[in-house]
Amino acid sequence: MIETDDGATILWRLAGFGWPEEGRVVTTVKHVTDDSRYVRLNGVLCAVDGVVRERDVTLEVAELVWEPIP
């Protein structure tokens, strides 16, 4: 769970792969919340690239946006 600075609670689920010996992670993330300020996240899929250093994990998260093929 994430608790935002403005008091919202967001449940998030990571699903992917980690290679601890290489210090990297790739995953996707989905969110669930009933807080009206963040409810749009319920329909969002994000791609995640991460670095693992000892006990620190740094994740770079990018929202995937679907656009129709012209």
Secondary structure, DSSP 8 states (H G I E B T S, - for coil): -EE-TTS-EEEEEEEEEEETTTTEEEEEEEEE---TTTGGGGG-EEEEEEEEETTEEEEEEEE-------
